[in-house]
Amino acid sequence: MTNPVKTNEEPFSRLHDAVNSGDLELICKVIDEVVHPDVVFHAPVPSGLTGVEALRQVWVTLLRAFPDIHVAIEDVIAEGDKVVYRNTVTGTHQGEYRSLPPTGRSVRYDEIFILRFADGLIAEIWGVVDVFGQLRQLGVLES
């Protein structure tokens, strides 16, 4: 019998490896392979976009703003049809982000994501990202 936890960890691992490659083409290819086309995204995404298009646009935006972005996994918990991961994200602000021109500043912020799997694909995503910490480090908000 197939272990659903192990089955769900594999696509999660592939997506994480692609994200840290910095290669947008690879990231989009892996998204198409491991994410359900109608994924439900419970996190701030570009307006008007849904499903995998929203997820792809998130990475277009992040790589444009932080071309050296790196996501370090701090914790992973997998049970049943869900994988939860806590990350530390680092990068250098080298492109426009949230209408802010490049500052050259480094950022380090935390995030937690819960992925729900169905038929071996990521079907639903909940995300909590420390956007305030990110914006404080970019000089948009006061500390």
Buried (B, 14 or more C-beta within 10 A) or exposed (E): EEEBBEBBBEBBBBBBEBBBEBEBEEBBEBBEEBBBEEBBBEBEBBEEBBBBBBBBBBBEBBBBBBBEBBBEEEEBEBEEBBBBBBBBBBBBBBBEBEEBEBBEEEBBBBBBBBBBBEEBBBBBBBBEBBEEBBBBBBEBEEE
